[in-house]
């Protein structure tokens, strides 16, 4: 039989019974009510975001591939910070209510969410990847964030933001950082799974997480801190830490034939080169590493942060948890070498890589040619007119000769 946080709380004998933070936490029904209201707002907002994106896409171009990407983008994009705040807060309050009622099942639900949420990012990248044949083709985007970043990436230069994107970084260095992050994240997961009870601020042992007012308020504080990590400077104020535009561009670049990528190694004072084949295992391996760390790992840390804060036994413990979270998130975020792509000559940069409506280069060239043709015709007519006027003037200026004159 599952014991709730309130039942454990009722059996406690506090060192400081009158302490404000040792009071009973709000009833789980209140917590679920707050989460339910925020979740309802999120659902309505999500439907509106989907409808807005669908209205912006031509019906001719609409297909199942684009529709699925519209749904995913409307759910996970951070283009509206307030939407992200309401969505995350609603989910977190529902989890808090679940922790108060059934800690074990709530943890299972949280782990499932950790895996599903970042997987959506990979799904939409693969859908976009298989919707075109190469980087030269028109690619319809349904995400403002990815569309804008993809246009910036459509050059012959790659600027990696972390060690997994940096192809110039040796694999053993990348793996060392990957292994360190995996181990530390596993420690977080083990700690969360084993610690349903914690030491209260007054030193009382075996306090239930979410059972005291102090733990409940710390969980709410953790929600706020997690939002700072999601929407703050560490993610460039809302950009996906998985950087889908970078990986989509790289995968499309190497899709057909061998692609050479060069960079200048400042340590060795020479230019280095790597040759990538279609679906190169080195790129796929790094992409999977990035997914596991910046996808699943990041969401574990973000969603687990309120739970860790709620189990803190001191105010200094809250600070230490936040600092540890920041260290884990930024451990791989090191700008790499600026790399140059040497592949087939591009036919076009990107005709249609905006969200919905971009004027195609072919239409612009056609309009320019038409204008040039009109100007050329006007110039020819002007030359003919000028010649006719000069001829008339020459005839008028000749002297008059009379046949009867001597």
Protein Blocks (a to p, Z undefined) as FASTA:
>chain_A
ZZdfklmmmmpccfblmlmklpccddfklmmmmmmmmmmmmmmmmmmmmmmmmmmpcfkl
pcfklmmmmmmmmmmpckbmklmmmmmmmmmmmmmmmmmmmmmlmmmmmmmmmmmmmmmm
mmmmmmmmmmpmbfkbccddfbfklmmmmmmmmccbdcdfbfklmmkbcfklmmmmmmmm
mmmmmmmmmmmmmmmbccdfkopahiaehkamklmmmmmmmmmmmmmmmmmmknoooiaf
klmmlmmmmmmmmmnocaddddddfklopacdddddehifklmmmmmmmmmmmmmmmmmm
mmmmmmmmmmpcbfklmmmmmmmmmmmmmmmmccdddddddddddfbfblclcfklccdf
klmmmmmmmmmmmmmmmmmmmmmmmmmmmmmmmmmmpccddfkbZZ
